Amino acid sequence: MSDLIGVMASGRVLQVGPPADVYERPLTPFVARFLGAANLLDGRSVGSASPVVMVRPEHCQLNPVGACRWTWPGKVTSVTFLGADLLAEVACENGSLLRVRARATVGARPGGDVVVGASEEHLWPVPNADPPEVTGAGVARRSTFPTE
């Protein structure tokens, strides 16, 4: 991989930086979704001044044992087996749909009640909205906002 990557949409450069930085700290929701699965939440729901907050599925926990600053109860809607891991989609009671990548040994099953947890350190306030010309620019716009 390169020392720097750039993400463009509709002929516009949205972000340039080291790959890990762009992945972990995207500047727009489009960049977050373009580089991988991203749970995008209403920032107000976690006390953020930013309108959108991101947490990657690998930074979420199912039925967290330790202290997680943020938790969302919900019901598992689907589970995809990925070998040692699984990807669970959880319909949360607040209306959000969250994806969680966890060890396959957690035993999540569709229809099961769970709690999704995330620590404060893994929530990233996405600082900018998508520019108007970027909306619908080739990456599936799958929002986790309950109102969309």
C-alpha positions in Angstrom: 0.0 0.0 0.0 1.1 3.6 -0.6 2.3 6.1 2.0 -0.6 8.3 1.1 -4.0 7.7 -0.4 -6.6 10.0 -1.8 -10.4 9.6 -1.9 -12.2 11.3 -4.8 -15.8 11.5 -5.7 -17.4 13.4 -8.6 -14.0 14.7 -9.6 -13.4 16.2 -6.2 -10.7 15.3 -3.8 -12.3 14.7 -0.4 -9.3 13.5 1.7 -5.6 12.7 1.3 -3.5 11.1 4.0 -1.8 8.0 5.3 -4.1 5.0 4.8 -4.7 4.2 8.5 -5.5 7.9 9.2 -8.0 8.2 6.4 -9.6 4.8 7.5 -9.8 5.7 11.2 -10.5 9.4 10.9 -12.5 10.1 7.7 -13.5 13.7 7.0 -16.9 12.9 5.4 -19.5 10.1 5.6 -18.7 9.3 2.0 -15.0 8.7 2.8 -16.0 6.5 5.8 -18.3 4.3 3.7 -15.9 4.2 0.7 -13.0 2.7 2.7 -15.1 0.0 4.5 -18.1 -0.8 6.6 -19.0 2.1 8.9 -21.6 2.6 11.5 -22.7 6.2 11.1 -24.7 7.6 14.1 -26.5 10.8 14.9 -23.8 12.7 16.9 -26.4 14.1 19.3 -27.2 10.5 20.4 -23.7 10.3 21.9 -23.3 13.8 23.1 -21.2 15.0 20.2 -21.2 18.5 18.7 -20.6 16.8 15.3 -23.8 15.8 13.4 -22.3 12.4 12.5 -20.2 10.0 14.5 -18.6 6.9 13.1 -17.6 3.6 14.7 -16.2 0.8 12.6 -17.8 -2.7 13.1 -14.5 -4.1 14.4 -14.6 -1.6 17.2 -18.0 -2.6 18.4 -18.7 -5.4 20.9 -21.6 -7.8 21.3 -22.7 -8.1 24.9 -19.7 -6.2 26.2 -18.3 -7.6 29.4 -16.1 -4.6 30.3 -17.2 -1.0 30.5 -18.3 0.5 27.3 -19.2 4.2 27.4 -22.0 3.7 24.8 -24.4 0.8 24.5 -27.4 0.1 22.3 -29.8 -2.8 23.1 -31.2 -4.5 20.0 -32.0 -7.7 18.1 -29.7 -9.5 15.7 -31.2 -9.4 12.2 -28.5 -11.3 10.3 -25.2 -13.1 10.9 -22.6 -13.7 8.3 -20.0 -16.4 9.1 -16.4 -15.2 8.2 -14.4 -18.1 9.5 -12.9 -17.0 12.8 -15.1 -14.0 12.9 -18.7 -13.1 12.2 -20.5 -10.0 11.0 -23.8 -9.4 12.9 -26.3 -6.8 11.9 -28.3 -5.5 14.9 -31.5 -3.5 14.8 -31.2 -1.3 17.9 -34.1 -0.2 19.9 -33.3 3.5 19.0 -33.9 2.7 15.3 -30.2 2.4 14.3 -28.9 -0.5 12.4 -25.4 -1.4 13.6 -22.9 -3.8 12.2 -20.5 -5.7 14.6 -17.5 -7.7 13.6 -16.8 -10.2 16.4 -15.2 -13.5 17.1 -17.4 -16.4 15.8 -17.4 -17.8 19.3 -19.8 -15.1 20.6 -22.6 -17.2 19.3 -24.9 -14.5 17.9 -28.0 -15.8 16.2 -30.7 -14.0 14.2 -33.5 -13.0 16.4 -31.4 -13.0 19.5 -31.4 -10.1 21.9 -28.0 -8.4 22.3 -26.3 -5.2 23.5 -23.9 -3.5 21.1 -21.2 -1.6 22.9 -18.5 0.9 21.9 -15.8 2.7 23.9 -15.4 6.4 23.7 -12.0 6.1 22.1 -13.4 4.4 19.0 -16.1 6.9 18.2 -14.9 9.4 15.6 -16.8 12.7 15.1 -17.0 13.1 11.3 -16.2 16.8 10.9 -17.7 17.5 7.5 -20.9 16.7 5.7 -20.8 15.1 2.2 -20.7 17.8 -0.5 -24.0 18.0 -2.5 -22.3 16.8 -5.7 -21.0 13.7 -3.9 -24.4 12.3 -2.8 -25.1 9.2 -4.9 -21.6 9.2 -6.4 -21.2 5.5 -6.8 -20.9 4.1 -3.3 -24.0 2.6 -1.8 -25.4 5.1 0.7 -26.4 2.8 3.6 -27.1 5.0 6.5 -27.7 3.8 10.1 -29.7 6.9 10.9 -33.2 5.8 12.0 -34.8 8.6 10.1 -33.5 7.8 6.6 
